[in-house]
Amino acid sequence: MTAPPSRPHIGRAFLSTPGLGTRWPVAVRAAVTLAIPALALWVAGQGAYALLVALGTFAMLYGEDRPFRIRWRVVTIVGAILIASVAASAYLAHFLQSHVTSADVRESVLVAVMAALTGAAVFTGTSLRAGPPGPMFVVLTAGVGWVIVTHGVAPEIVIGCTALGVASSLVVSMTPMLWARHTPQTVAIDAAIAAVDSYLDAASSNTAALAAQASRNIAGEQMHNAWTVLHDAAQTDGILADRLWAAHRRLAGAAGVAASDFAPPLPRPSVVHRLPKSAHAHTLPAYIAGRAIIAALIAGGLSILLGLGRPDWAIIAVVLVLQMGPDRVRGSLRGAQRMLGTSLGLVLFVVVALAEPNHLILILLVIALQFLIELTVASNYGLAATFITPLALLMSSPRGAEAVWETAGNRLAETMIGVLLAIASLWALWPKGHRATLELAHRRTLTESRDVLDIAITQSPLTPPVSAMRRDLQWTLLGADTAGTNAALDEPHWSKKQWPHHLSVCGAGYDVLAACWQAPTGKPVSAADGQTLTERLSSLNAGSQPGD
């Protein structure tokens, strides 16, 4: 695109539900994940605790779309985090209930702990570029675990039910391996091929050069993701890999590069690499974590001052808006969706709670909510909040008509507080942060491009050191693309001036990677190509456009 991406149409973005009709198999698995252990507890005469299993079944949501070879590991790790989150909050609540008489002091401790957890979860999720459903459920389970224990349930029961849900998540999430073993890989490869086709169409038409470069960036991102998926599945050779190689060669050929017999590109950088790289004052994860902590502390504090009773609920509203580092416009839209979704969810909660269903009916209703959460969580935050709200409240709220209305009113107020503070943090805290983030991304891209080139002109790009550096440069380029998009939506006028430079920097980085492809097998990048790219990088570095 020759100009930065424009801000989305408010109405269309608010009501948008991309992919909503495609996730019903996943939603069915989510429902089954909860149904098996919850109904088993009911049959065993422990129906009062059956809903608590949902705290662990959230782990299943994080394994979807991943190859089965690593899916079990992801679900296990997330499940362990959920159990640890519930255990820490439950035992802390139990300790404070026994040793601290002041409710305000207990709630103040809760706010401090939840704010710290919020900052860590948001920073980690954004640094890893984890995608939906984000770190929200880690914070949600901590808050619900705290509240349940304050209502008199033993911490061991809450932890045990959570662990039961995690075990069910692991079994159910791996079951499709019996009949759809290659589906995650196929989906990723199809997306990469479609992105390459789009770039080739742009490159072969009269599309402006900058627009073609933007399409190339998207194709590079999808290609990187597809190779990562194949690495995760240990299928970097075979029929699926051949399809991806064909698309990769077409992408390289469209860039004027001859295909070479390369080893498969490396997968995403390790967690150990990604987290420290985000530990810089001007990265998106650092800014968004700072905003989340400040908004969480204020939201929780206001809940205490107003006597609303659930400061964790206000903090959860903050997390839902800020998780995964949205720009101002999309964050504000997400906040509005959260408000509408919570309002509708509270209506559902009131209707169900006033009906006073027995344990079996309540379990069936929560299973249906779990199905609807998974169906909507990756498509529209408002729809997802509509179903998350009654599920969380049915697990953790007192019964009785008077308590139901008070609960609904207080949760609505806390949601409003959290949402408004989260949106305000995007606009008021570090208002020019997107400039610094984009400039840092440009500096890193140019520096890493030069580092790759300096070594690739002296030795084969296939050597392990150069392969790792190429992989890291690709990761940096993906981050630069995100930084550019966020800056464009946060400050369109400033970004319009920066956009040609932004695309030129990203284009130079991709051309360095393409030159590595061009090198004959076992040989370094040619001296002529190296000189041309070195001069180009030097020119871009000299022409950097600092914010003003």
C-alpha positions in Angstrom: 0.0 0.0 0.0 1.4 3.4 -1.0 -0.2 5.0 2.1 -0.5 3.7 5.6 -3.5 1.5 6.4 -6.5 3.7 7.2 -8.5 3.5 10.4 -11.2 0.8 10.2 -14.8 1.7 9.7 -16.2 1.8 13.2 -19.5 0.1 12.6 -18.1 -2.7 10.4 -15.2 -3.4 12.8 -17.5 -3.4 15.8 -19.8 -6.0 14.3 -17.2 -7.9 12.4 -17.1 -11.7 13.1 -14.3 -13.1 10.9 -14.1 -16.9 10.9 -17.2 -17.3 13.1 -18.7 -20.1 11.1 -15.5 -22.1 10.8 -14.7 -22.9 14.4 -17.7 -25.2 15.3 -15.5 -28.3 15.5 -13.2 -26.5 18.0 -16.3 -25.3 19.9 -17.6 -28.8 20.1 -14.3 -30.0 21.6 -14.4 -27.2 24.1 -17.9 -28.3 25.2 -16.9 -31.9 25.4 -13.8 -31.0 27.4 -16.0 -29.5 30.1 -18.9 -32.0 29.8 -16.9 -35.1 30.6 -15.4 -34.1 34.0 -18.4 -31.9 35.1 -21.0 -34.6 34.5 -18.7 -37.2 36.1 -18.6 -35.0 39.2 -22.4 -34.7 39.1 -22.8 -38.4 38.9 -20.4 -38.8 41.8 -22.7 -36.5 43.9 -20.3 -33.5 43.7 -22.4 -31.4 41.4 -21.8 -28.3 43.5 -18.2 -28.3 42.4 -18.7 -29.3 38.8 -18.6 -25.8 37.4 -15.1 -25.2 38.9 -13.7 -27.7 36.3 -14.1 -24.9 33.7 -11.1 -23.1 35.2 -8.9 -25.8 33.8 -10.7 -26.5 30.6 -9.6 -23.0 29.3 -6.2 -24.7 28.6 -7.8 -26.5 25.7 -8.3 -23.2 23.9 -4.6 -22.5 23.6 -3.7 -25.8 21.8 -6.1 -25.4 18.9 -4.6 -24.8 15.4 -1.2 -26.2 16.5 0.3 -29.4 15.2 -0.5 -32.4 17.4 3.2 -33.1 17.9 3.5 -30.0 20.2 -0.2 -29.4 21.0 0.0 -31.7 24.1 3.0 -29.6 25.3 1.2 -26.3 24.8 -1.9 -27.5 26.6 0.2 -29.0 29.4 2.2 -25.8 29.9 -0.8 -23.5 29.8 -2.7 -25.9 32.1 0.2 -25.8 34.6 0.1 -22.0 34.5 -3.7 -22.0 35.1 -3.3 -24.4 38.1 -0.5 -22.3 39.5 -2.6 -19.1 39.0 -5.5 -20.6 40.8 -3.4 -22.2 43.6 -1.5 -18.9 44.3 -4.7 -16.8 44.5 -6.7 -19.5 46.4 -4.0 -20.0 49.1 -3.4 -16.3 49.4 -7.1 -15.7 49.9 -7.3 -18.4 52.5 -4.3 -17.0 54.4 -5.7 -13.5 54.4 -9.2 -14.7 55.4 -7.6 -16.3 58.4 -5.1 -13.6 59.4 -6.5 -10.2 58.2 -9.8 -8.8 59.5 -10.0 -5.8 57.3 -11.8 -6.5 54.0 -10.2 -3.4 52.4 -6.7 -4.6 53.2 -7.5 -8.0 51.8 -8.9 -6.5 48.6 -5.9 -4.1 48.4 -3.6 -7.1 48.4 -5.7 -8.7 45.7 -5.4 -5.6 43.6 -1.6 -5.5 44.0 -1.2 -9.2 43.1 -3.6 -9.0 40.2 -1.9 -5.9 38.8 1.4 -7.6 38.9 0.0 -10.7 37.2 -1.7 -8.5 34.6 1.6 -6.8 33.7 3.5 -10.1 33.5 0.7 -11.8 31.5 0.2 -9.0 29.0 4.0 -8.5 28.5 4.6 -12.2 28.0 1.6 -12.7 25.6 2.5 -9.6 23.5 6.2 -10.5 23.4 5.5 -14.1 22.2 2.8 -12.8 19.8 0.7 -15.6 21.1 -2.6 -14.6 19.4 -6.1 -15.4 20.6 -7.3 -16.1 23.3 -4.5 -14.2 24.9 -3.5 -14.1 28.5 -7.0 -13.1 29.7 -7.9 -16.6 31.1 -4.7 -16.6 33.3 -5.9 -13.5 35.0 -9.5 -14.6 35.1 -8.8 -17.9 36.8 -6.7 -16.1 39.4 -9.6 -13.8 40.2 -12.3 -16.5 40.2 -10.1 -18.7 42.4 -9.7 -15.9 45.0 -13.4 -15.2 45.1 -14.5 -18.8 45.4 -12.2 -19.4 48.4 -13.5 -16.2 50.1 -17.0 -17.8 49.8 -15.8 -20.8 51.9 -14.6 -23.4 49.4 -11.3 -25.1 50.4 -8.4 -24.2 48.1 -7.6 -27.9 47.6 -11.1 -28.3 46.0 -10.6 -25.4 43.6 -7.1 -26.6 42.6 -8.3 -30.2 42.2 -11.2 -29.2 40.0 -8.9 -27.0 37.9 -6.4 -29.9 37.5 -9.3 -32.2 36.4 -10.3 -29.6 33.7 -6.7 -29.5 32.5 -6.5 -33.3 32.2 -9.7 -33.3 30.2 -8.3 -30.5 28.0 -5.2 -32.6 27.2 -7.2 -35.7 26.3 -9.9 -34.0 24.2 -7.5 -31.6 22.4 -5.4 -34.5 21.2 -8.3 -36.8 20.1 -8.6 -35.3 16.5 -5.2 -36.6 15.8 -6.9 -39.9 15.1 -8.7 -38.6 12.0 -7.2 -35.2 11.1 -3.5 -35.4 11.9 -2.4 -33.0 9.1 -5.1 -30.4 9.3 -3.1 -27.7 11.2 -0.3 -28.0 8.7 -2.6 -27.9 5.7 -4.4 -24.8 6.9 -1.1 -22.9 7.5 0.3 -23.9 4.1 -2.9 -22.9 2.3 -2.7 -19.4 4.0 0.9 -19.0 2.9 0.1 -20.0 -0.7 -2.8 -17.6 -0.8 -0.6 -14.7 0.4 2.1 -15.5 -2.2 -0.6 -15.6 -4.9 -1.8 -12.2 -3.7 1.8 -10.8 -3.9 2.4 -12.2 -7.3 -0.8 -10.6 -8.6 0.3 -7.3 -7.2 3.8 -7.6 -8.6 2.6 -8.5 -12.1 0.0 -5.8 -12.3 0.3 -2.0 -12.5 0.3 -1.8 -8.7 2.6 0.8 -7.3 5.9 -0.5 -6.0 5.2 0.3 -2.4 1.8 -1.5 -2.6 3.6 -4.6 -4.0 6.1 -4.4 -1.2 3.3 -4.4 1.4 1.9 -7.6 -0.1 5.4 -9.1 -0.1 5.6 -8.4 3.7 2.4 -10.2 4.3 3.5 -13.1 2.2 6.7 -13.3 4.1 4.8 -13.4 7.4 2.5 -16.2 6.2 5.5 -18.1 4.8 7.4 -17.8 8.1 4.3 -19.1 10.0 3.8 -22.0 7.7 7.4 -23.1 8.1 7.2 -22.8 11.8 4.1 -25.0 11.8 5.9 -27.7 9.7 8.8 -27.6 12.1 6.5 -28.0 15.0 5.0 -31.0 13.2 8.5 -32.4 12.2 7.3 -32.4 8.6 9.9 -30.2 6.8 10.1 -32.8 4.1 7.4 -34.7 2.3 4.3 -33.7 0.3 3.2 -30.8 2.5 6.7 -29.4 2.6 7.0 -29.7 -1.2 3.8 -27.6 -1.6 5.4 -24.9 0.7 8.7 -25.1 -1.1 7.0 -24.5 -4.4 5.3 -21.4 -3.0 8.6 -20.2 -1.4 10.4 -20.5 -4.7 7.6 -18.6 -6.4 8.0 -15.9 -3.8 11.7 -15.8 -4.3 11.4 -15.8 -8.1 9.0 -12.9 -8.0 11.7 -10.9 -6.1 14.1 -11.6 -8.9 15.9 -14.4 -7.0 16.8 -17.8 -8.3 15.7 -20.8 -6.2 18.4 -22.7 -4.4 18.5 -26.1 -2.7 18.2 -24.7 0.8 17.5 -26.5 4.1 14.1 -25.6 5.4 14.0 -22.1 7.1 14.3 -22.2 10.8 11.1 -21.9 13.0 10.3 -19.0 15.2 12.9 -17.9 17.7 12.9 -19.5 21.1 11.0 -18.0 24.1 14.4 -17.3 25.6 15.2 -15.1 22.6 11.8 -13.4 22.3 11.3 -12.3 25.9 14.6 -10.5 26.4 14.3 -8.8 23.0 11.0 -7.2 24.2 12.7 -6.0 27.4 13.3 -2.6 26.0 11.6 0.6 27.1 10.3 1.4 23.6 8.9 -2.0 22.6 5.2 -2.6 22.2 5.1 -5.2 25.0 6.8 -2.8 27.4 4.4 0.0 26.7 1.3 -2.1 26.9 2.4 -3.8 30.1 3.0 -0.4 31.7 -0.4 0.8 30.7 -2.0 -2.4 31.9 -0.4 -2.3 35.3 -1.4 1.4 35.9 -4.9 0.9 34.6 -5.3 -2.2 36.7 -4.1 -0.5 39.9 -6.5 2.4 39.5 -9.4 0.2 38.4 -9.0 -2.1 41.4 -8.5 0.8 43.7 -11.7 2.5 42.5 -13.6 -0.7 43.0 -12.5 -0.9 46.6 -13.3 2.8 47.3 -16.8 2.4 45.8 -17.4 -0.8 47.7 -18.2 -2.8 44.6 -16.8 -6.0 46.0 -14.9 -7.5 43.0 -11.8 -5.4 42.2 -10.6 -8.4 40.2 -13.5 -8.0 37.8 -12.4 -4.4 37.0 -8.9 -5.6 36.4 -10.1 -8.4 34.1 -11.9 -5.8 32.0 -8.6 -4.0 31.7 -6.9 -7.1 30.5 -9.5 -7.9 27.9 -9.0 -4.5 26.3 -5.2 -4.3 26.4 -4.1 -7.9 25.9 -2.0 -8.5 22.8 -1.1 -4.8 22.4 -3.9 -3.1 20.4 -3.5 0.3 18.8 -5.8 3.1 20.1 -8.6 2.6 17.6 -8.8 -1.2 17.9 -8.4 -1.0 21.6 -11.2 1.5 21.9 -13.4 -0.7 19.7 -12.5 -3.7 21.8 -13.5 -1.8 25.0 -16.9 -0.9 23.5 -17.4 -4.5 22.5 -16.5 -5.6 26.0 -19.1 -3.2 27.5 -21.8 -4.3 25.2 -20.9 -8.0 25.6 -20.7 -7.8 29.4 -24.1 -6.0 29.5 -25.7 -8.8 27.5 -23.9 -11.4 29.5 -25.2 -9.9 32.8 -28.7 -10.2 31.4 -28.1 -13.9 30.8 -26.6 -14.3 34.2 -29.6 -12.7 35.9 -32.1 -14.8 33.9 -30.3 -18.0 34.8 -29.6 -17.1 38.4 -33.2 -16.1 39.1 -34.4 -19.3 37.6 -32.4 -21.2 40.3 -31.7 -24.3 38.1 -30.6 -27.5 39.7 -27.0 -28.7 39.4 -27.5 -30.7 36.3 -29.3 -27.9 34.4 -26.6 -25.5 35.5 -23.9 -27.8 34.3 -25.6 -28.2 30.9 -25.9 -24.4 30.6 -22.3 -23.8 31.4 -21.3 -26.5 28.8 -23.3 -24.5 26.2 -21.5 -21.3 27.3 -18.2 -23.0 26.9 -19.2 -24.0 23.3 -20.2 -20.4 22.5 -17.0 -18.9 24.0 -14.8 -21.0 21.8 -17.0 -20.3 18.8 -16.6 -16.5 19.2 -13.4 -15.8 21.1 -11.3 -15.5 18.0 -13.9 -13.5 16.1 -15.5 -10.8 18.2 -14.6 -9.7 21.7 -18.2 -8.5 22.4 -19.7 -11.8 21.5 -17.2 -13.7 23.6 -17.7 -11.5 26.6 -21.4 -12.1 26.3 -20.7 -15.8 27.2 -17.6 -15.4 29.4 -19.5 -13.1 31.8 -22.3 -15.5 32.9 -19.9 -18.4 33.0 -17.5 -16.6 35.4 -20.3 -15.3 37.5 -22.2 -18.6 37.8 -19.0 -20.1 39.2 -18.2 -17.4 41.7 -21.4 -15.5 42.7 -23.8 -15.9 45.7 -27.4 -17.1 45.0 -30.6 -15.4 45.9 -32.7 -12.7 44.1 -31.3 -9.7 46.1 -27.7 -11.0 45.6 -28.2 -11.5 41.9 -29.3 -7.9 41.2 -26.5 -6.5 43.4 -24.0 -8.7 41.7 -25.1 -7.6 38.2 -25.1 -3.9 39.0 -21.7 -4.0 40.7 -20.1 -6.1 37.9 -21.5 -3.6 35.3 -20.0 -0.7 37.2 -16.6 -2.5 37.5 -16.6 -3.4 33.9 -17.2 0.2 32.9 -14.4 1.4 35.2 -11.9 -1.1 33.8 -12.8 -0.5 30.2 -12.7 3.3 30.4 -9.4 3.2 32.2 -7.9 0.8 29.7 -9.0 3.0 26.8 -7.7 6.1 28.6 -4.3 4.4 29.1 -4.0 3.9 25.3 -4.6 7.6 24.6 -3.0 9.3 27.6 0.0 7.1 28.7 3.0 7.5 26.5 1.0 9.1 23.7 3.9 9.1 21.3 5.1 5.7 22.2 4.2 4.3 18.8 6.8 6.6 17.2 9.6 5.3 19.4 8.4 1.7 18.8 8.5 2.1 15.0 11.9 3.9 15.1 13.3 1.1 17.2 11.9 -1.5 14.8 13.6 0.3 11.9 16.9 0.5 13.7 16.8 -3.2 14.6 15.8 -4.2 11.0 18.7 -2.2 9.5 21.2 -3.4 12.1 20.2 -7.1 11.8 20.1 -6.8 8.0 23.6 -5.5 7.9 24.8 -8.1 10.4 23.4 -10.9 8.2 24.9 -9.4 5.1 28.3 -8.9 6.6 28.6 -12.7 7.4 26.7 -13.9 4.3 29.2 -12.4 2.0 32.0 -14.3 3.6 30.4 -17.7 4.2 27.4 -19.7 3.0 24.0 -18.6 4.3 23.4 -22.3 5.0 25.8 -22.3 7.9 24.1 -22.5 11.4 25.2 -19.0 12.5 23.8 -17.3 9.4 20.7 -19.4 9.4 19.9 -18.4 12.9 20.6 -14.7 12.1 18.3 -14.9 9.0 15.6 -16.4 11.3 15.9 -13.6 13.8 15.8 -11.0 11.0 12.6 -12.5 9.7 11.1 -12.2 13.2 12.2 -8.6 13.5 10.6 -7.8 10.1 7.3 -9.2 11.3 7.5 -7.0 14.4 8.4 -4.0 12.2 5.2 -4.6 10.2 3.1 -4.6 13.3 4.8 -1.5 14.6 4.1 0.3 11.3 0.4 -0.7 11.3 -0.1 0.4 14.9 1.6 3.7 14.3 -0.6 4.2 11.2 -3.7 3.8 13.2 -2.5 5.7 16.3 -1.3 8.8 14.4 -2.2 8.8 10.7 -0.7 12.2 9.8 2.7 11.4 11.2 2.7 7.9 9.8 1.9 9.0 6.3 5.2 10.9 6.2 7.0 7.8 7.5 5.4 5.2 5.4 7.7 5.2 2.3 10.7 4.9 4.6 9.0 2.1 6.6 8.3 0.1 3.5 11.8 0.7 2.1 13.4 -0.5 5.4 11.3 -3.6 5.4 11.9 -4.2 1.7 15.7 -4.0 2.2 15.4 -6.5 5.0 13.5 -8.9 2.8 16.0 -8.4 -0.1 18.8 -9.3 2.2 17.0 -12.6 3.0 16.3 -13.0 -0.8 20.0 -12.5 -1.6 20.8 -15.4 0.8 18.4 -17.5 -1.3 20.2 -16.5 -4.5 23.6 -17.6 -3.3 24.7 -20.9 -4.9 24.5 -23.9 -2.5 27.5 -23.8 -0.2 28.7 -20.4 -1.5 28.4 -16.9 0.0 26.3 -14.0 -1.3 28.0 -12.6 -4.4 30.2 -9.6 -3.9 28.2 -7.5 -6.3 24.9 -8.2 -4.5 26.6 -7.6 -1.2 27.9 -4.3 -2.3 24.5 -3.2 -3.7 22.7 -4.1 -0.6 25.3 -2.6 1.7 25.0 0.7 -0.1 21.2 0.5 0.1 21.2 -0.2 3.8 23.7 2.6 4.5 21.5 5.0 2.5 18.4 4.0 4.5 20.3 4.3 7.8 21.5 7.8 6.9 18.0 8.7 5.8 16.3 7.5 9.0 13.4 9.7 9.9 13.2 10.4 13.6 9.9 11.4 15.0 9.1 15.1 15.3 
